[in-house]
Amino acid sequence: MGNIHSARVAAIRRMMAENGWDAVVISGSDPHGSEYPAPRWKQVEWVSGFTGEAGDMVITQEHAGLWTDPRYFIQASDQLSGSGIELHKTRIPGAVGIPEWVAGKADIVAVDGMSQSSVSVGSIVSALAASHADSEREYRVVDAPDFLDRVWDYRPWYPVSPVITLDEQNVGESRHRKIIRLRKFLMEKGYDAVLLSALDDIAWVLNARGGDIEYNPLVISYLLVTLEDVYWYVTKENTGELDIETADSFSELRADSVEIRNYDDLAVDVSGLEEGIRIFTDSGTLNYHTHLMLESVLGPDGVIDGISPVPLYKAVKNPVETENLREACLEDGAAVEQFLFWLESGVKAGESISEWEASEKLTWFRSRIPGYRGNSFANISAYGPSAALPHYSTPREGSSVIEPRGLYLTDSGGQYIFGTTDITRTVPMGECTPLEKEDYTLVLKGMISLAMAVFPEGTAGCQLDVLARNALWRSKRNFGHGTGHGVGFYLCVHEGPQDIRQNFNPQPLLPGMVTSDEPGIYREGMHGVRHENLLLCREAGNNEFGRWLGFETLTCCHIDTSAVITELMNADEIAWLNAYNASVYRKLSARLPDDVAAWLKEKTAAVE
């Protein structure tokens, strides 16, 4: 039996037949490679009903498939039911990616070049070439920008939100200095300009923030920096009269020699570029359509593809940012402690509290913090079996009631004018099973092991990942997601270039980088456990063996010890846990109401 999503797939197939396309590839991103797209670019969700943060589709006349990773296997299976769309699992042994799969099924492949990166489409082109090496059949990739407009009635328009600017007191470095950094990069490489398309890169360079994408303080735009000029392609045709905040921000930017342009003016300005100009772009975030446009004007030698230097610039937080982030974690931790006190008290008193109600209450506690600008992602509020989905989407209607037994998991974060937070706490709501306690303890051992790491300069996150998994592996258990991701400063909650995961990433961890530490374990139909703190990479000394680095734990919220099996922990782990909990009480007690502080004192009592 079909549903609305199978009907949408059918409409796309009719459009394919009319255009002579064998397959279409539909991306889950926007023209800027954003992790969280605005409603206009939630193409995969509109077509399939899948709401996960990572997913792409391929549709042929015989098959419709969704590709996603282990975080979303259970969710995707549920949400695709009845649509006729098949789940293709990625990041598992034997997985076949979209380029190889579609190349074996199609000759003419259409893509929305505005919503796929140049590098991703390049992979499809290469796979097609390889699959047709011994064939005389015609093959090609068709750039069809916004082709879903033809079947998507009432598709949302480009988002427009107020633009604000941040001063050096907040971010520690002026936009003038950041632009100079970019120009030094251009001069060192011998380029004439750099086109930035990643929205967090642009926000960082300009010290500007907005709200065009939910949970992310970003503005849909492009930024072109030459050796003499700066052009920000940001205003939209339907903007109308600017709000006061945006008008003031634009005035400040113009005073710093940033020319404000219309978003669509990029194409016009590129067409007028002088012959011989060399523009640097990041093919991982620049969309395919814009890349083709640049090449058509400048030629292939005029467009230099590479890795933008900005992600590394912004990943290394300066002293002002790190101090502000410490304060953000203290304020955020106090809010989470008040939430956990409220939750435990209510459940013990027999109140009926659903996962959704708990999520809303947590947001309310955060919203009272001066400088709060919203959540950094959608709260994950999951009790019992719900927590077995690593990225559980808490439903407004019909979410589970939290009972006085088992485990409750909350993964959440805040956006503040002085920083971004991300914290996960799994807490026992009452009596737990031996298996729940064992999983809880093994995951905690992994988190502590990574937090205690000391490592030589030049070490990459992939070389530390085993520290968070070793306790689980020794018990033949594992988790299917990365252990850690970079976190921005009042920017995206997920940022690179560093990470901590099994996939090879040569980027070394550097002093000033903030990375999450979040091992977990998930048992379908039973429970899930994840513990997460944010870690600041710091210098740990020098000796005859070289320069050493380690971590400072920024997150400040107690770890519940009632589900810990201390016999599974070694002396160093217990000492770390006791010292951490003691520091949480010391730092937060004065920020909390008296009853919450008294409760926290009990919660942070040392274990043996």
C-alpha positions in Angstrom: 0.0 0.0 0.0 1.4 3.4 -1.0 1.6 6.6 1.0 2.4 10.3 0.3 6.1 9.5 -0.1 5.5 6.7 -2.6 3.4 9.2 -4.5 6.2 11.7 -4.5 8.6 9.1 -5.8 6.2 8.4 -8.6 6.0 12.1 -9.5 9.8 12.3 -9.7 9.8 9.2 -11.9 7.4 10.9 -14.3 9.7 13.9 -14.4 12.7 11.6 -15.1 10.9 10.0 -18.0 10.0 13.4 -19.5 13.7 14.4 -19.3 15.4 11.2 -20.3 17.1 10.7 -17.0 17.8 7.1 -15.8 18.4 8.2 -12.2 18.3 11.2 -9.9 20.5 11.7 -6.8 18.9 13.7 -4.1 21.1 15.2 -1.4 20.2 15.9 2.2 22.1 19.1 2.3 21.9 22.7 0.9 23.9 24.8 -1.5 26.5 25.3 1.3 27.1 21.8 2.5 25.3 22.4 5.8 24.7 19.5 8.2 21.3 21.0 9.2 19.6 22.4 6.1 16.8 25.0 6.3 13.3 23.8 5.4 13.7 24.7 1.7 16.5 22.1 1.4 15.0 19.2 3.4 14.6 17.4 0.1 15.3 13.9 1.4 12.7 14.4 4.2 10.1 15.7 1.8 10.6 12.8 -0.6 11.0 9.9 1.8 9.8 11.0 5.3 13.2 10.2 6.8 14.1 13.0 9.3 17.7 11.9 10.2 20.5 14.3 9.9 22.5 12.2 7.4 20.8 10.7 4.4 20.9 10.8 0.6 18.6 9.2 -2.0 18.8 7.6 -5.5 15.7 7.1 -7.6 15.5 5.1 -10.8 12.4 3.8 -12.6 12.8 0.4 -10.8 14.3 1.4 -7.4 14.2 4.1 -4.7 16.8 3.9 -2.0 18.0 5.9 1.0 21.6 5.8 2.1 22.4 6.5 5.8 24.8 5.4 8.5 24.4 3.2 11.7 23.1 6.0 13.8 19.9 5.9 11.9 19.3 2.3 10.8 16.4 1.7 13.2 14.9 5.1 12.6 15.1 4.8 8.9 13.6 1.4 8.8 10.6 2.7 10.7 10.2 6.0 8.8 10.5 4.3 5.4 7.9 1.7 6.1 5.2 1.7 3.4 7.0 4.1 1.1 8.6 1.6 -1.1 12.0 3.2 -0.4 14.7 0.7 0.5 17.3 1.4 3.2 21.0 1.2 2.1 23.3 0.9 5.0 26.6 2.8 5.0 29.7 2.6 7.2 29.4 -1.2 7.5 31.6 -3.9 5.8 30.6 -4.5 2.2 28.6 -1.3 1.9 28.2 0.1 -1.6 28.1 3.9 -1.8 25.9 5.9 -4.0 28.5 6.6 -6.8 29.3 2.9 -7.4 25.6 1.8 -7.0 24.2 4.4 -9.4 27.0 3.9 -11.9 26.0 0.3 -12.2 22.3 1.1 -12.8 22.2 4.2 -15.0 23.8 6.1 -17.9 22.2 9.5 -17.5 22.2 10.7 -13.9 20.6 14.0 -12.8 21.7 15.9 -9.7 20.6 19.1 -8.1 23.9 20.8 -8.6 23.0 23.5 -6.2 22.6 21.0 -3.3 25.5 18.7 -3.9 29.2 19.5 -3.4 31.6 19.5 -6.3 33.5 16.7 -4.8 30.5 14.5 -4.3 29.3 14.9 -7.9 32.9 14.3 -9.0 32.7 10.9 -7.3 29.6 10.1 -9.4 31.3 11.2 -12.6 34.3 9.1 -11.8 32.2 6.0 -11.0 30.2 6.4 -14.2 33.4 6.7 -16.3 34.8 3.5 -14.7 31.6 1.6 -15.2 31.4 2.6 -18.9 35.1 2.1 -19.7 34.3 -0.8 -21.9 31.0 0.4 -23.2 30.0 2.6 -26.1 26.8 3.8 -24.4 26.6 7.5 -23.7 26.9 8.5 -20.1 26.8 11.8 -18.3 25.8 13.7 -15.2 23.1 16.4 -15.7 23.2 19.5 -13.6 19.5 20.2 -12.8 19.4 22.9 -10.1 16.2 22.8 -8.0 14.6 20.1 -10.1 12.3 19.3 -7.2 10.6 22.7 -7.7 8.7 21.0 -10.6 6.9 18.5 -8.2 7.2 20.2 -4.8 4.2 22.4 -4.3 4.6 25.3 -1.8 8.3 24.6 -1.4 9.7 27.0 1.3 11.6 30.0 0.1 15.1 31.1 1.1 15.2 31.8 4.8 15.8 35.4 6.1 16.7 36.2 9.7 18.2 39.1 11.6 22.0 39.5 11.3 24.0 40.4 14.4 27.7 41.1 14.8 30.1 40.0 17.6 32.9 42.2 19.0 36.4 41.2 20.2 35.2 40.9 23.8 33.2 37.9 22.7 35.4 36.3 20.0 38.9 37.6 20.8 39.8 38.5 17.2 38.5 41.2 14.9 37.1 40.5 11.4 39.9 42.7 10.1 42.5 40.4 11.5 40.7 37.3 10.1 40.5 38.8 6.6 44.2 39.6 6.8 44.8 35.9 7.6 42.9 34.9 4.5 44.8 37.4 2.4 48.1 36.0 3.7 46.9 32.6 2.6 46.2 33.9 -0.9 49.5 35.6 -1.2 51.4 32.5 0.0 49.6 30.4 -2.6 49.6 32.9 -5.4 45.8 33.1 -5.7 43.8 36.2 -6.4 40.7 35.5 -4.4 39.0 32.9 -2.2 35.3 32.1 -2.4 33.9 30.8 0.9 30.6 28.8 0.7 30.5 27.0 4.1 28.2 29.1 6.3 30.1 28.6 9.5 33.4 29.7 7.8 31.7 32.9 6.7 30.2 33.6 10.1 33.6 33.1 11.7 35.4 35.4 9.3 32.9 38.2 9.5 32.1 37.8 13.3 28.5 37.7 12.1 25.7 35.5 13.2 22.0 34.9 12.1 19.3 32.3 12.3 18.6 31.1 8.8 19.1 27.5 9.9 17.5 26.0 13.0 19.9 25.5 15.9 22.8 27.1 13.9 23.5 30.8 14.1 24.2 31.1 10.4 23.2 33.2 7.4 22.7 31.7 3.9 25.4 33.5 1.9 28.7 33.4 0.0 31.8 35.4 0.8 34.3 36.5 -1.8 37.7 37.8 -0.5 40.2 39.3 -2.9 43.5 41.0 -2.1 41.7 44.3 -2.1 38.0 43.7 -1.6 35.4 41.7 0.4 32.0 40.9 -1.0 29.3 39.3 1.2 26.4 37.9 -1.0 23.7 37.8 1.7 20.6 39.9 1.0 17.7 38.1 -0.5 15.3 39.5 -3.1 12.3 39.1 -0.7 14.1 40.7 2.2 12.3 44.0 1.9 13.1 46.7 4.6 15.9 45.6 6.9 15.2 45.1 10.6 17.2 47.5 12.9 19.6 44.8 14.0 20.5 43.8 10.5 20.7 47.4 9.3 23.1 48.2 12.2 25.2 45.1 11.4 25.4 45.9 7.8 26.6 49.4 8.6 29.3 48.1 10.8 30.4 45.6 8.1 30.5 48.3 5.5 32.6 50.5 7.8 35.1 47.6 7.8 35.1 47.6 3.9 32.7 44.6 3.5 30.5 45.2 0.5 27.0 43.8 1.0 25.6 42.2 -2.1 22.5 40.3 -3.1 22.7 36.5 -2.8 22.0 36.0 -6.5 24.6 38.6 -7.5 27.4 36.1 -7.3 26.6 34.7 -10.7 26.5 38.2 -12.2 29.8 39.2 -10.6 31.6 36.0 -11.5 30.6 36.5 -15.2 32.4 39.9 -15.1 35.7 38.6 -13.7 38.8 39.4 -15.6 40.6 36.7 -17.6 43.5 35.1 -15.7 41.9 35.5 -12.3 42.6 32.5 -10.0 40.0 31.8 -7.4 40.5 29.3 -4.5 37.5 27.2 -3.5 36.8 24.2 -1.2 35.3 21.5 -3.4 34.0 19.8 -0.3 31.6 22.6 0.4 31.3 24.5 -2.9 28.2 23.2 -4.7 28.6 21.6 -8.1 26.5 24.2 -10.0 28.6 27.2 -8.7 31.8 25.3 -9.5 30.6 24.8 -13.1 29.7 28.4 -13.3 33.2 29.5 -12.2 34.9 27.1 -14.6 32.8 28.4 -17.5 34.1 31.9 -16.9 37.6 31.3 -15.6 38.4 28.0 -17.3 39.6 24.9 -15.4 42.9 26.6 -14.5 41.2 29.6 -13.0 39.4 27.5 -10.3 41.7 26.0 -7.7 40.1 23.3 -5.6 41.5 22.6 -2.2 40.8 22.5 1.5 39.7 25.8 3.0 42.1 27.0 5.8 39.2 28.5 7.8 38.0 25.3 9.5 41.4 24.9 11.1 41.6 28.6 12.0 38.3 28.5 13.9 38.8 25.1 15.4 41.8 26.4 17.4 40.0 28.6 20.0 41.8 31.7 21.2 42.1 32.6 25.0 39.0 34.8 24.9 37.0 32.0 23.3 38.2 29.3 25.7 37.5 31.4 28.8 34.0 32.2 27.5 33.4 28.5 26.7 34.3 27.7 30.3 31.7 30.1 31.5 29.2 28.7 29.0 29.8 25.2 30.3 29.3 26.4 33.9 26.0 28.2 33.1 24.9 25.3 31.0 25.8 22.7 33.6 23.8 24.6 36.3 20.8 24.5 34.0 21.2 20.7 33.4 21.6 20.1 37.2 18.4 21.9 37.9 16.7 19.8 35.2 18.0 16.5 36.6 16.9 17.5 40.1 13.4 18.4 38.8 13.2 15.2 36.8 14.3 12.9 39.6 12.1 14.6 42.2 9.1 14.4 39.9 9.5 10.8 38.9 10.1 9.7 42.5 6.9 11.6 43.5 4.9 9.6 41.0 4.4 12.4 38.5 3.7 11.4 34.9 6.5 13.0 32.9 6.9 12.1 29.2 10.1 12.3 27.2 8.7 15.3 25.4 7.8 17.1 28.6 11.2 16.5 30.0 12.8 17.9 26.9 10.7 21.0 27.0 11.6 21.5 30.7 15.3 21.2 30.0 15.0 23.9 27.3 13.1 26.1 29.8 15.9 25.9 32.3 18.5 26.8 29.6 16.3 29.7 28.3 16.7 31.5 31.6 20.5 31.9 31.1 21.4 35.5 30.1 22.9 35.2 26.6 20.9 32.1 25.6 20.2 32.1 21.9 18.5 28.7 21.5 19.4 25.1 21.6 22.5 23.9 19.6 20.5 20.9 18.2 17.2 19.1 18.8 17.1 17.7 22.3 17.4 13.9 22.5 15.2 12.9 25.5 15.0 9.1 25.6 13.8 6.6 28.2 14.6 2.9 28.1 14.3 1.4 24.6 14.1 4.9 23.0 17.7 5.5 24.0 18.7 2.5 21.8 18.4 4.9 18.9 21.6 7.1 19.1 19.8 10.0 17.4 16.3 9.4 18.7 13.8 12.1 17.6 11.6 12.7 20.6 7.9 12.9 19.4 5.7 15.6 20.7 2.8 13.2 20.9 3.0 9.7 22.2 6.5 9.8 23.7 7.2 7.3 26.5 6.5 8.2 30.1 9.7 8.1 32.3 9.3 5.4 34.9 11.1 5.1 38.3 13.4 2.3 37.0 15.9 1.8 34.3 17.9 4.5 32.4 17.0 7.8 30.9 19.3 9.5 28.4 19.4 13.2 27.6 21.7 14.6 24.9 21.3 18.4 24.4 23.2 21.6 24.1 22.8 25.4 24.1 23.8 28.3 21.9 24.9 31.3 23.9 26.4 34.5 22.8 29.5 33.3 24.7 29.7 29.8 23.4 28.2 26.5 22.3 27.6 23.4 24.5 26.9 19.7 23.9 26.3 17.3 26.8 24.9 13.9 27.3 23.9 12.3 30.6 22.5 8.9 31.1 20.9 8.7 34.5 19.3 5.9 36.5 15.7 6.6 37.4 15.6 3.9 40.0 16.5 0.2 40.1 18.6 -0.9 37.1 19.3 -4.4 35.8 22.8 -5.9 36.1 23.2 -5.5 32.3 22.2 -1.8 32.4 24.7 -1.2 35.2 27.4 -3.1 33.3 26.9 -1.1 30.1 26.7 2.1 32.1 30.0 1.4 33.7 31.9 0.2 30.6 30.9 3.3 28.7 31.9 5.5 31.6 35.3 3.8 31.7 35.8 4.7 28.0 34.8 8.3 28.5 37.2 8.7 31.5 40.0 6.9 29.6 39.9 9.4 26.8 39.6 12.4 29.2 42.8 11.3 31.0 44.8 10.8 27.8 48.3 12.3 27.5 49.7 12.1 24.0 52.6 13.5 21.9 52.3 16.5 19.7 51.1 15.5 16.2 48.7 12.8 17.4 45.4 12.6 15.5 42.0 11.9 17.0 41.8 8.5 15.2 44.9 7.4 17.1 43.1 8.1 20.4 39.7 6.6 19.5 40.6 3.1 20.9 40.9 4.6 24.4 37.1 5.2 24.5 36.3 1.8 23.1 38.8 -0.5 24.8 36.7 -1.3 27.8 33.7 -2.2 25.6 35.8 -4.1 23.1 37.3 -6.3 25.9 33.7 -7.3 26.6 33.0 -7.7 22.9 30.7 -4.7 22.7 30.9 -1.6 20.5 29.1 1.5 19.1 28.6 2.5 15.6 29.2 6.3 15.7 32.3 8.5 16.2 33.6 9.1 19.6 34.2 12.9 19.3 33.5 15.9 17.0 34.7 19.4 17.1 32.4 22.1 18.6 32.2 25.7 17.5 32.2 28.9 19.4 28.6 30.2 19.1 28.6 28.3 15.8 27.9 24.8 14.7 27.8 22.1 17.4 29.6 19.8 14.9 32.7 21.1 13.3 36.0 19.9 11.9 38.6 19.5 10.8 39.5 17.3 13.9 37.5 14.4 15.2 37.9 11.3 17.3 36.7 8.2 15.4 38.0 5.0 13.8 38.0 6.5 10.3 41.4 7.8 9.3 41.7 11.5 9.7 45.3 12.8 9.7 44.4 16.2 11.3 46.4 16.4 14.6 44.7 17.6 17.8 46.0 21.0 18.6 46.0 23.2 21.8 42.8 25.2 21.7 40.6 22.6 19.9 37.4 21.7 21.7 36.2 18.1 21.0 33.4 16.0 22.4 34.1 12.7 24.3 31.0 10.5 23.9 31.3 6.7 23.7 28.0 4.7 24.0 26.3 1.4 23.7 22.9 0.6 22.2 20.7 -2.5 22.7 17.7 -2.4 20.4 14.4 -2.8 22.3 16.2 -2.5 25.7 18.3 0.6 26.5 21.0 2.9 25.4 23.9 4.5 27.3 26.0 7.5 26.3 28.2 9.8 28.4 29.5 13.0 26.9 31.7 15.8 28.0 33.5 18.5 26.0 37.3 18.4 26.1 39.7 21.3 25.5 43.1 20.2 24.1 45.9 21.8 26.2 49.7 21.6 26.5 50.9 19.1 29.0 54.6 19.8 29.1 57.9 19.3 27.3 60.7 16.9 28.0 63.5 15.1 26.2 60.8 13.0 24.4 59.1 16.0 22.9 56.0 18.2 23.5 53.0 16.6 25.2 49.3 17.4 25.1 46.3 16.5 27.1 42.7 17.5 27.9 40.8 19.8 30.2 37.2 18.7 30.7 35.0 21.8 30.1 31.6 20.2 30.7 30.5 20.7 34.3 27.6 18.4 35.4 27.8 15.5 37.8 28.0 11.9 36.7 25.6 9.7 38.6 27.4 7.0 40.5 24.4 4.9 41.6 24.6 2.7 38.5 28.4 2.4 38.6 29.9 -1.1 39.3 33.1 0.1 41.0 34.6 -3.4 40.8 34.8 -2.9 37.0 36.8 0.3 37.4 40.5 0.7 38.2 41.9 3.1 40.9 42.8 5.8 38.4 39.2 5.8 36.9 37.6 6.0 40.4 40.0 8.8 41.4 39.1 10.7 38.2 35.4 10.2 38.8 35.6 11.4 42.4 37.7 14.4 41.5 35.4 15.4 38.7 32.2 15.2 40.7 33.9 17.1 43.6 34.9 19.8 41.1 31.3 20.0 39.8 29.9 20.6 43.2 32.6 23.2 44.0 32.0 25.1 40.8 28.2 24.9 40.7 26.8 24.9 44.2 26.8 28.7 44.5 25.0 29.0 41.2 22.1 26.7 42.3 19.1 27.0 44.5 19.7 25.7 48.0 17.6 22.5 47.5 19.4 21.6 44.3 22.8 22.3 45.8 22.0 20.0 48.7 20.9 17.3 46.3 24.0 17.8 44.2 26.2 17.4 47.3 24.8 13.9 47.8 25.1 13.1 44.2 28.8 14.0 44.1 29.8 12.0 47.2 32.9 10.0 46.6 32.7 6.3 45.7 35.2 3.6 46.6 
